[in-house]
Amino acid sequence: MCGVLRVMLWSSCPFSSAHTKVCMVCNIFKKGKCVEGKGNCTLEEGGECRARDIYSFTFKDGFFYNYTILDCSNPCKAWRLVRGYLKVSSFCCKSRNFCNRYYGKIAENFVH
């Protein structure tokens, strides 16, 4: 049985309800692929899929996209944080299963 906000193996969580949304979980998502920590989670009531884009700063290039972290969050708030040489942008979605997967893939093309 799928647990609420519990990380599951990629293929072990059946879609038990038309209303249940499933999000991709990945510790390092880069170039459209999960490099480390692949899984999924089911949304709790009021929760959303989350994508956090991680940027690094160099004096030569400014901020550049490094990787994305994907998970479930409740509550989920879109936000942006800049601290020294690190920038994190957080996005939330619940429109369809695995909707957070596309943020990391798209973010690679757009440096803020």
C-alpha positions in Angstrom: 0.0 0.0 0.0 1.3 3.5 -0.8 2.0 5.7 2.2 1.2 9.3 2.4 4.4 11.3 1.6 6.4 8.1 1.8 9.1 7.6 -0.7 8.6 4.4 -2.7 10.6 2.5 -5.2 9.9 3.9 -8.7 7.6 1.1 -9.8 6.2 -0.2 -6.5 3.4 2.3 -5.9 0.2 1.4 -7.8 -2.2 4.2 -8.7 -5.0 3.3 -6.3 -7.3 6.2 -7.1 -8.0 8.7 -9.9 -7.6 11.4 -7.3 -4.3 10.3 -6.0 -1.3 12.2 -7.4 2.2 10.8 -7.5 5.3 12.9 -7.7 8.8 12.0 -8.8 11.5 11.9 -6.0 15.1 12.5 -7.0 18.1 13.8 -5.0 19.9 14.9 -8.1 18.0 15.4 -11.3 20.1 16.7 -14.2 19.7 16.8 -18.0 16.2 15.2 -17.8 17.5 12.1 -15.8 17.6 11.1 -12.2 21.3 10.7 -11.3 20.8 9.8 -7.6 17.9 8.8 -5.3 15.2 7.9 -7.8 11.7 7.1 -6.4 8.2 8.5 -6.0 5.8 9.8 -3.3 2.1 10.2 -3.1 0.5 13.5 -2.2 -1.2 14.1 1.1 -4.3 16.2 1.1 -3.2 19.8 0.3 0.3 18.7 -0.7 2.0 19.3 -4.0 4.9 18.0 -6.1 8.0 20.2 -5.6 11.1 20.9 -7.6 14.0 22.9 -6.2 16.5 24.1 -8.7 20.0 24.6 -7.3 22.3 27.2 -8.9 25.9 28.0 -8.2 27.8 31.3 -8.7 31.1 31.9 -10.3 32.6 35.4 -11.0 33.2 34.4 -14.6 29.7 33.1 -15.5 27.4 34.4 -12.7 24.7 32.0 -11.5 24.4 28.8 -13.5 22.0 25.9 -13.2 23.6 22.9 -11.3 20.8 20.3 -10.6 17.2 19.9 -9.3 15.8 18.1 -6.2 12.4 16.6 -6.7 10.0 15.5 -3.9 6.5 16.0 -2.3 5.8 18.9 0.1 2.9 19.9 2.3 2.6 22.7 2.4 4.4 23.7 -0.8 5.3 27.3 -1.5 7.1 28.7 -4.5 10.1 30.8 -3.3 13.6 31.9 -4.3 16.6 32.2 -2.0 20.0 33.7 -2.7 22.7 33.2 -0.1 26.2 34.1 -1.2 27.3 31.7 -4.0 24.1 29.6 -3.8 20.6 30.2 -5.3 17.6 28.0 -4.8 14.3 28.3 -6.7 11.3 26.3 -5.5 8.3 25.4 -7.7 5.1 23.6 -6.9 2.6 21.7 -9.0 -0.3 19.2 -8.7 -1.8 19.3 -12.2 -0.9 15.7 -13.1 1.2 12.7 -12.0 5.0 13.4 -12.0 4.4 17.1 -12.9 7.6 18.1 -11.0 9.8 16.1 -13.3 9.6 18.7 -16.1 10.8 21.6 -14.0 14.4 20.4 -13.7 14.5 19.5 -17.4 13.3 23.0 -18.4 15.3 24.9 -15.9 18.5 23.7 -17.5 17.8 25.9 -20.5 17.0 29.1 -18.5 19.6 30.6 -16.2 18.1 33.4 -14.0 
